[in-house]
Amino acid sequence: MRFFFVGLIVLCCFFSCSDKKKYQIDLSSITSDFTVKRYDVDFYNATPKTLPKVKEKYSYLFPKEFSDSLSFAKIKDKQEQELFAETQKIYKDFSSIEEQLKLLYKHVKYYNKNFNPPDVVTISSNIDYESRVIYADSLLLISLDVYLGKNHPFYGDYPKYIKENNTKEHLIVDVANAFVNAQISPSNKRRFLDKMIYEGKKMYMLDRYLPLQSEKEKSGFSVDKLNWAIENEEQVWRYFIDKKLLFSTDTKLNKRFLESAPFSKFYMEQDHLSPGKIGVWIGWKIVNSFMENNDVSLQKLLEIDEEIIFKKSKYKPKK
């Protein structure tokens, strides 16, 4: 398999020419009422006098065993206050994120009439990047301390592929993904091809929910990793075919090509140039091809069997 590495200029041209209007829709009749509560601000500014009101306002965040003494130990902790201060530098004014949320909510409601916009609660999770966003029916908890910027010193020891998405720009993608994961039924399919297309369905939903976000932001890849995926799409697909992986039920393929990782594992010298989750990206391309060649609604897409999607996709990787 030949691997190519293309410079930043080519990718920038690709982005500038991309058609961001492809999935834009008329949202004028869609409403998205919700509130934003700043738990992080209320909690870290709490005093003995105001803490009872904070506990009443956010009772779901105060388990019975969490005493006032524990609360004040947390509030007065030097490192937690430093983290809160850094978060405030970026998110003291939350209005721009609120506007993004409003637009996202409208898109989700357009495609899913039963969607009820959850109220937003901003928190600090001590940089728990595995729980960036928690969506629980009527509530959406967002850990703002995970989105301080990929080069922030607080993330110094974190893997590069994790830090890549610790940005303000990626916050809305994580929120949209939380909605996607809640709305698509789990799959029990075991074949690698089925798993790729199932993940591709999720990515296509992300396209519809976030039509203005770039492919880079939605994929979660760095610029050079996305560039590699674009240039090597045909070689990756050929590898999957030649190695007879498409219909394999080997669960090790999940870690190699579907789960978050620094890179995908072809067991070749230049693996490090590839992004992790390359199978998800290929699945995304297959679903895109299917939707371009078939007149199907988003909700109908989610019901169609992955093998049918593959057969009707007419998928041909770009050379």
C-alpha positions in Angstrom: 0.0 0.0 0.0 1.4 3.4 -1.0 1.1 6.2 1.5 1.1 9.9 0.5 1.8 12.9 2.7 0.4 16.2 1.3 1.1 19.6 2.7 -1.2 22.0 4.6 -1.8 24.2 1.5 -3.6 21.4 -0.4 -5.9 20.7 2.6 -6.7 24.4 3.1 -7.7 24.6 -0.6 -9.9 21.5 0.0 -11.7 23.1 2.9 -12.2 26.4 1.1 -13.8 24.7 -1.8 -16.0 22.4 0.3 -19.8 22.9 -0.1 -21.0 23.9 3.4 -24.4 24.6 2.0 -25.0 20.9 1.2 -27.1 20.2 4.2 -28.5 23.6 5.1 -32.2 23.7 5.7 -35.0 26.1 6.5 -35.1 26.4 10.3 -37.4 29.5 10.5 -40.3 27.5 12.0 -38.2 25.5 14.5 -37.9 26.7 18.1 -35.3 25.6 20.6 -36.0 27.0 24.1 -33.5 26.0 26.8 -31.7 27.6 29.7 -28.0 27.8 30.5 -26.9 27.5 34.1 -23.3 28.1 35.1 -22.7 25.6 37.9 -18.9 26.1 37.6 -19.3 29.8 38.3 -21.8 29.4 41.1 -19.9 26.7 42.8 -16.4 28.1 42.8 -17.6 31.5 43.9 -19.7 30.0 46.7 -19.4 31.2 50.3 -20.9 29.8 53.5 -23.8 32.1 53.0 -24.5 31.3 49.3 -23.7 27.5 49.2 -27.1 26.4 50.4 -28.7 28.2 47.5 -26.2 26.6 45.1 -27.1 23.2 46.5 -30.8 23.9 46.1 -30.3 25.1 42.5 -28.2 22.1 41.5 -29.5 19.4 43.9 -28.7 16.7 41.3 -25.0 17.5 41.6 -24.9 17.2 45.4 -25.2 13.6 46.6 -26.1 13.2 50.3 -22.6 12.0 51.3 -21.1 15.2 49.8 -20.9 17.4 53.0 -20.4 21.1 53.1 -16.9 20.6 54.4 -16.0 18.6 51.3 -17.6 21.3 49.1 -15.5 24.0 50.7 -12.3 21.9 50.5 -13.0 21.6 46.8 -13.8 25.3 46.4 -10.6 26.4 48.2 -8.3 23.9 46.5 -5.6 25.9 44.8 -5.4 23.7 41.7 -9.2 23.7 41.2 -9.3 27.4 41.5 -6.5 27.7 38.9 -8.4 25.5 36.6 -11.6 27.5 37.1 -9.7 30.7 36.5 -8.3 29.4 33.2 -11.8 28.3 32.1 -13.2 31.7 32.9 -10.6 33.3 30.6 -12.3 31.6 27.7 -15.9 31.0 28.8 -16.8 33.9 31.0 -18.9 35.0 28.1 -20.8 31.9 27.0 -23.0 33.6 24.4 -21.1 32.4 21.3 -21.5 28.7 22.5 -25.1 29.3 23.4 -25.8 30.5 19.8 -24.1 27.3 18.5 -26.2 25.2 20.8 -29.4 27.0 19.7 -28.6 26.3 16.0 -27.7 22.6 16.8 -30.9 22.1 18.7 -32.9 23.4 15.8 -31.2 21.0 13.4 -31.8 18.0 15.7 -35.4 19.0 16.2 -35.9 19.4 12.4 -34.8 15.8 11.8 -36.3 14.4 15.0 -39.7 15.9 16.0 -39.6 14.2 19.4 -36.4 15.9 20.5 -36.8 18.0 23.6 -34.0 20.6 23.9 -32.2 19.9 27.2 -31.1 22.7 29.6 -27.4 23.2 29.7 -25.3 23.1 32.8 -21.6 24.0 32.6 -19.3 22.2 35.0 -15.6 21.5 35.7 -14.7 17.9 35.8 -10.9 18.1 36.6 -10.2 17.5 32.9 -12.1 14.2 32.6 -11.8 14.0 28.8 -13.7 10.7 28.7 -16.8 12.5 30.1 -16.7 15.7 28.2 -20.4 15.9 27.6 -23.1 14.1 29.6 -26.6 14.1 28.0 -29.4 12.9 30.3 -32.8 13.6 28.8 -33.6 17.1 30.1 -30.0 18.0 31.1 -26.8 18.5 29.2 -23.7 18.8 31.3 -20.6 20.3 29.6 -17.2 20.1 31.1 -15.7 23.4 30.0 -12.2 22.6 31.5 -11.8 20.0 28.7 -11.9 22.8 26.0 -9.1 25.2 26.9 -7.2 24.7 23.6 -5.0 21.8 22.5 -1.8 23.6 23.4 -2.9 24.6 27.0 -0.2 23.6 29.5 -2.8 21.8 31.7 -2.9 19.2 29.0 0.8 18.8 28.7 1.0 15.1 29.4 -2.1 14.1 27.4 -1.7 12.1 24.2 -1.7 14.3 21.1 -4.8 12.7 19.5 -6.7 13.6 22.7 -5.5 17.1 23.0 -6.4 17.7 19.3 -10.1 17.9 20.4 -9.6 19.9 23.6 -10.7 23.0 21.8 -13.5 25.5 21.9 -14.3 24.7 18.3 -14.8 21.0 19.1 -17.2 21.5 22.0 -20.3 21.7 19.8 -19.2 18.5 17.9 -19.0 16.6 21.2 -22.5 17.9 22.1 -23.9 16.8 18.7 -22.2 13.4 19.1 -24.0 13.0 22.5 -27.3 13.5 20.7 -26.4 11.1 17.9 -25.4 8.3 20.3 -28.6 8.7 22.2 -30.8 8.6 19.0 -29.3 5.7 17.1 -30.1 2.2 18.3 -27.1 0.0 19.3 -26.0 -2.5 16.7 -25.3 -6.2 17.4 -23.6 -6.8 14.0 -20.2 -8.5 14.2 -18.8 -8.0 10.7 -16.2 -5.3 10.2 -18.0 -3.9 7.2 -21.3 -3.6 9.2 -19.5 -1.9 12.1 -17.9 0.6 9.7 -21.2 1.5 8.1 -22.9 1.7 11.5 -20.3 4.3 12.6 -20.7 6.0 9.2 -24.4 6.5 9.9 -23.4 8.4 13.0 -21.1 10.5 11.1 -23.7 11.3 8.5 -26.1 12.3 11.3 -23.3 14.7 12.4 -23.2 16.1 8.9 -26.9 16.9 9.1 -26.8 18.3 12.6 -23.7 20.4 12.0 -23.7 21.5 8.4 -21.3 24.4 9.0 -18.6 22.5 10.7 -15.6 21.3 8.7 -14.8 17.7 8.0 -11.7 18.1 10.2 -13.7 19.2 13.2 -16.3 16.5 12.8 -13.7 13.7 12.2 -11.7 14.8 15.2 -8.5 14.3 13.1 -5.6 16.8 13.0 -5.0 18.6 9.7 -2.2 16.3 8.6 -4.1 13.1 9.7 -7.2 14.1 7.7 -5.0 15.0 4.8 -3.5 11.5 5.0 -7.0 9.9 5.0 -8.1 11.9 2.0 -5.0 11.0 0.0 -5.0 7.3 1.0 -8.7 6.5 0.8 -8.2 4.1 -2.1 -5.2 2.4 -0.6 -7.0 1.9 2.8 -10.0 0.4 1.0 -7.7 -1.9 -1.1 -6.0 -3.0 2.1 -9.3 -4.0 3.7 -10.2 -6.0 0.6 -6.8 -7.6 0.1 -6.6 -8.7 3.7 -10.2 -10.0 3.6 -11.2 -7.8 6.5 -14.6 -6.6 5.3 -16.5 -9.7 6.4 -14.3 -10.6 9.3 -15.7 -10.9 12.8 -12.4 -10.5 14.5 -13.0 -8.1 17.4 -9.3 -7.0 17.3 -10.3 -4.9 14.3 -12.2 -2.6 16.6 -9.0 -1.3 18.3 -7.1 -1.3 15.0 -9.5 0.8 12.9 -12.7 1.9 14.8 -11.7 3.1 18.3 -9.9 6.3 19.3 -6.2 5.9 19.0 -3.0 7.8 17.9 -3.1 6.0 14.6 -4.7 3.0 12.8 -2.8 -0.2 12.8 -2.0 -1.7 9.4 1.2 -3.1 10.8 3.2 -1.1 8.3 6.2 1.2 8.7 4.2 4.4 8.2 1.2 3.6 10.4 2.0 6.7 12.5 1.0 9.0 9.7 -2.6 7.6 9.7 -5.4 8.8 12.0 -7.0 6.5 14.5 -10.6 5.3 13.6 -9.8 5.2 9.8 -12.6 2.6 9.5 -15.1 5.1 10.9 -14.0 7.6 8.2 -14.4 5.0 5.5 -17.8 4.0 6.8 -18.7 7.7 6.6 -17.7 7.8 2.9 -19.8 4.7 2.2 -22.9 6.2 3.8 -22.3 9.5 2.0 -22.2 7.6 -1.3 -25.4 5.7 -0.4 -27.3 8.9 0.3 -26.0 10.6 -2.8 -27.3 7.7 -4.9 -30.6 7.0 -3.1 -33.5 9.2 -2.2 -33.8 8.4 1.5 -34.6 10.5 4.6 -32.2 10.6 7.6 -34.6 8.7 9.8 -35.1 6.0 7.1 -31.3 5.7 6.7 -31.0 4.7 10.4 -33.4 1.8 9.8 -31.7 0.4 6.7 -29.5 -2.7 7.1 -25.8 -2.0 6.7 -25.4 -4.6 4.0 -28.1 -3.0 1.9 -26.4 0.4 2.3 -23.2 -1.1 1.1 -24.7 -2.8 -1.9 -26.6 0.3 -3.0 -23.9 2.8 -2.1 -22.0 2.4 -5.4 -19.0 3.4 -3.2 -15.8 4.0 -5.1 -12.9 5.4 -3.1 -11.2 8.5 -4.5 -7.9 7.8 -6.2 
